Amino acid sequence: MTMRLYNTLTREEETFTPGADNTVRMYTCGPTVYARGHIGNFRTFVCVDVLRRTFKYLLGYRVRQIMNYTDVDDRTIAGAEKARSAWKRSRKRRARPMKPICAPWPA
């Protein structure tokens, strides 16, 4: 089975091929901690999760995924100043762990 993905650089649909050792490496954007999550943020997680599971379970590739956490200091500090609270307290209040909405990934 092959997968075809749209390459935004070439503006063409191309057949996906994994890297060395049949491994797919994914670097994906994670949550931003200066604001509460919303449906637009969660859509990204769902799409990336579906893609990752497709690579691993349907196509049989090894997957290595790294997800960043965006911490935009100026917005975090401005939010704390606006709320008249300490920067760390504001950050802690907004950066609560997300509750899982589905079963964890199998090992």
C-alpha positions in Angstrom: 0.0 0.0 0.0 1.3 3.5 -0.8 0.3 6.9 0.5 0.2 10.0 -1.6 0.6 13.4 0.1 0.4 17.0 -1.2 3.8 18.7 -1.2 3.2 22.4 -0.6 6.7 23.2 -1.9 6.2 21.6 -5.3 2.4 22.0 -5.3 2.1 18.4 -6.4 0.8 15.2 -5.0 3.7 12.8 -4.4 4.1 9.2 -3.2 5.4 9.2 0.3 8.6 7.2 1.0 10.0 6.7 4.6 13.6 7.4 5.6 16.3 5.0 6.4 15.3 1.8 8.2 11.7 2.2 7.2 11.4 5.0 9.7 9.1 8.1 9.5 10.4 11.1 11.5 7.7 13.6 12.4 8.3 17.1 13.9 4.9 18.6 14.8 3.7 21.8 16.5 2.4 21.3 20.0 0.2 23.4 22.2 0.9 27.1 22.9 0.8 27.7 26.6 0.0 31.4 26.6 -3.6 30.8 26.0 -6.3 28.2 26.6 -6.7 25.5 24.0 -9.5 25.7 21.5 -11.0 23.6 18.7 -8.5 24.9 16.2 -5.6 23.7 18.3 -7.2 20.3 18.9 -7.9 19.8 15.2 -4.1 19.8 14.7 -3.6 17.1 17.3 -6.3 14.9 15.8 -4.9 15.2 12.3 -1.3 14.5 13.4 -2.5 11.5 15.5 -4.4 10.0 12.6 -1.4 10.5 10.3 1.0 8.9 12.9 -1.2 5.9 13.4 -1.6 5.4 9.7 2.1 5.4 9.2 2.6 3.0 12.1 -0.3 0.6 12.1 -1.6 0.6 8.5 1.6 1.1 6.6 3.9 -0.7 9.1 6.6 2.1 9.4 8.6 2.8 12.5 7.6 6.3 13.7 9.6 8.8 15.7 7.6 11.9 16.6 8.7 15.0 18.3 6.2 17.7 19.4 7.2 21.1 20.5 5.6 23.3 23.1 5.3 26.9 22.1 5.9 29.4 25.0 5.6 32.9 23.7 7.1 34.9 26.6 5.8 38.3 25.6 2.2 37.2 25.4 2.6 35.2 28.7 4.0 38.2 30.5 1.4 40.6 29.0 -1.4 38.2 30.1 0.1 38.1 33.7 0.4 41.9 33.8 -3.1 42.3 32.5 -4.5 39.9 35.1 -2.3 41.6 37.8 -0.9 38.2 38.8 2.6 36.8 39.0 3.9 35.6 35.7 4.5 32.0 36.9 1.0 31.9 38.5 -0.6 33.0 35.2 1.4 30.5 33.3 0.6 27.7 35.7 -3.2 28.5 35.5 -3.2 28.5 31.7 -0.9 25.5 31.1 -2.9 22.8 32.7 -2.3 19.4 31.3 -4.8 18.4 28.6 -7.2 15.6 29.5 -6.9 12.5 27.2 -9.9 12.2 24.9 -9.1 8.7 23.8 -7.1 5.6 24.8 -3.3 6.1 24.9 -1.2 4.9 22.0 -0.1 1.3 22.3 3.6 0.8 23.0 
